């Protein structure tokens, strides 16, 4: 039986990197060169209203949206919206980890958010829901919909996310036998829904350990109990990540929870085209086409080019999104 739609929540973290009070606190706690503290980690593209418009229009069944923030709020946000719960870091992150300027600390503690449903979707503020999606797109028979498609991890940068993914994989391989995992849920690892993606699993089946998974950089469906389970198994490792004020290559991140769900078989196979990842500046034509045509269910617009013309790119993005979502949502004043 499919889980009632009223029991699925959505979590969105957000930071205003221009807030003087936030900047002052960060300066007091973070030393230059102490981790990945690039400004692009904190800058806002003024596209957040369109994320909320997409949620209201295309995911009307979401029970509640938990908006996680350091304390600042967008001036347009309607805090009286019945579906909205504003969550301050202090409301759920242990005091020993605060203040934090790392998305990983926020992600690793989501299960502590008061009243959050067992089944929830985690969406960064650079993702957008472009098509009307049923709850079964994210959860089916009470389990997250995901894709157990393997990959080979490649280290492209010294300070890249690849090192964090490697940390996640090390945990998975320490707790799960790849051979036994696939044997117990063979139909989930060789599901027809994966299409040609299944060829990767076939090619990598002789490898003793998991060498990686295809990561979609899109909203993920989670069970709150998974986060609790990983904390119980690897509390010291997660604690170490949470004690770092900014992102570090020594961290683990939310994908550890996703990989844990895959390895434990707590998921339902879904098609391997849930959306697309585009880089702002490099993929502008693809971004424009995806937004205006709603050619894919979801998109993530990656901000990873420090040399991009922020003002020009911002105008273009907001213009395209305004055409896709011209009407205000109940989340706006």
Secondary structure, DSSP 8 states (H G I E B T S, - for coil): ----GGGEEEEEEE--TT-HHHHHHHHHH--TTSSB--GGGT---S-HHHHHHHHHHH-TT---EEEEESS---TTB-TT-TTEEEEEGGGTS-GGG-S---HHHHHHTGGGSTT--SEEEE--TTEEE-S---GGGTEETTEEEE---B-------TTSHHHHHHHHHHHHHHH--HHHHHHHTHHHHS-GGGGGGHHHHHHTTT-SS---B----S-EEEEHHHHHHHHHHHHHHHHHHHTSSSB-TT---THHHHHHHHHTT-EEE--S-S-EEEETTTSHHHHHHHHHHT-SSEEEEE---TTS-HHHHHHHHHHHHHHH--S--TTB-
